[in-house]
Amino acid sequence: AAAAAAAITRKLGLILTFSNMMALSSALLMRSRSALSSSSSIKRGFSTPPPPPPPPPPPPDGYARADALALPVGLVAGLFGSVVGVGGGVLIVPALTSCQGVAQKVVSGTSLVAVLATSAISTTQYVRTDAVDVPAAAIV
């Protein structure tokens, strides 16, 4: 009975940790969205959107901060993802977004490149070990 209670407690702890991480990520994303929507030209009474913004300046200090956070955040995200079974992007995207000076477009692009690299390596390993039904995968 004690082992079953410990297993349930462990599972509940993981579920609560994951729920809190998702809530924090959502709050950070909503905060970013509200900042964007408050600066909307339509709310200021214009009928046409403003002209496109000028090209971004050279990388600011936010990029250096993002570079410094890359390894620790990557390790935590990898560990969290392997324990809970969720992609590391749940942690990485909000962490990079929170670095001032790193554009959302750059954060999204960085995340997509990481997913592409991970998927390519994983696919190669699965095919190499004959763990893929190639005809079925081609249909899907």
C-alpha positions in Angstrom: 0.0 0.0 0.0 2.9 2.4 0.8 4.5 1.7 -2.6 1.2 2.4 -4.4 0.8 5.7 -2.4 4.3 6.7 -3.3 3.8 6.0 -7.0 0.5 8.0 -7.0 2.3 10.9 -5.1 5.1 10.9 -7.6 2.7 10.9 -10.6 0.7 13.7 -9.0 3.9 15.7 -8.4 4.8 15.4 -12.1 1.3 16.4 -13.2 1.3 19.4 -10.9 4.8 20.5 -12.0 3.8 20.2 -15.7 0.6 22.1 -15.0 2.5 24.9 -13.3 5.0 25.1 -16.1 2.2 25.4 -18.7 0.4 28.0 -16.7 3.6 30.0 -16.4 4.3 29.7 -20.1 0.7 30.8 -20.9 1.0 33.8 -18.6 4.3 34.9 -20.2 2.8 34.6 -23.7 -0.4 36.4 -22.7 1.7 39.2 -21.2 3.6 39.5 -24.4 0.4 39.5 -26.5 -1.3 42.2 -24.3 1.8 44.4 -24.8 1.4 44.0 -28.6 -2.3 44.5 -28.7 -2.1 47.7 -26.6 0.1 49.2 -29.2 -2.2 48.3 -32.1 -2.9 51.1 -34.5 -6.6 50.2 -34.6 -7.0 50.9 -30.9 -5.4 54.4 -31.5 -8.2 55.2 -34.0 -6.4 54.7 -37.3 -8.2 52.9 -40.1 -5.1 51.6 -41.8 -2.2 49.7 -40.3 1.0 51.6 -39.6 3.9 51.3 -42.0 6.2 48.3 -41.4 8.9 48.7 -38.8 12.4 49.5 -39.8 14.8 46.5 -40.1 16.1 45.3 -36.7 19.3 46.8 -35.4 22.4 44.7 -34.9 22.1 42.0 -32.2 21.8 43.7 -28.8 22.9 42.4 -25.4 19.8 40.3 -25.2 21.4 37.9 -27.7 24.4 37.6 -25.4 22.0 36.8 -22.5 20.2 34.3 -24.7 23.5 32.7 -25.6 24.5 32.5 -21.9 21.1 30.9 -21.0 21.2 28.4 -23.9 23.1 25.5 -22.2 21.4 25.6 -18.8 17.9 26.1 -20.2 18.6 23.4 -22.8 19.7 21.0 -20.1 16.7 21.7 -17.9 14.3 21.5 -20.8 15.8 18.2 -21.9 15.5 16.8 -18.5 12.0 18.1 -18.0 11.0 16.8 -21.5 12.3 13.4 -20.9 10.7 13.0 -17.5 7.3 14.5 -18.4 7.2 13.6 -22.1 6.8 17.0 -23.5 8.9 18.9 -25.9 11.6 21.2 -24.5 10.1 24.1 -26.4 7.6 24.5 -23.5 10.5 25.9 -21.6 12.9 27.2 -24.2 10.6 29.5 -26.1 9.4 31.4 -23.0 13.0 31.6 -21.7 14.3 33.1 -24.9 11.3 35.4 -25.2 12.0 36.8 -21.8 15.4 37.9 -22.8 15.0 41.6 -23.7 16.2 42.4 -27.2 15.5 38.9 -28.7 12.7 39.3 -31.3 9.9 36.7 -31.2 10.6 35.9 -34.9 14.2 34.9 -33.9 13.0 32.9 -30.9 10.5 31.0 -33.2 13.1 30.4 -35.8 15.6 29.1 -33.3 13.1 26.7 -31.8 12.1 25.4 -35.3 15.7 24.8 -36.2 16.2 22.9 -33.0 13.1 20.8 -33.7 14.3 20.1 -37.2 17.8 19.0 -36.1 16.4 16.8 -33.4 13.8 15.2 -35.7 16.4 14.6 -38.5 18.8 12.9 -36.1 16.0 10.8 -34.4 14.6 9.8 -37.8 18.0 8.7 -39.0 18.5 6.5 -35.9 15.1 4.9 -36.1 15.5 4.1 -39.8 19.1 2.8 -39.2 17.8 0.4 -36.5 14.9 -0.8 -38.6 12.4 0.7 -36.1 10.3 2.3 -38.9 7.7 0.8 -41.2 8.8 2.9 -44.1 5.8 2.2 -46.4 3.4 3.0 -43.6 5.3 6.2 -42.8 5.2 7.2 -46.5 1.4 6.9 -46.4 1.1 8.9 -43.3 
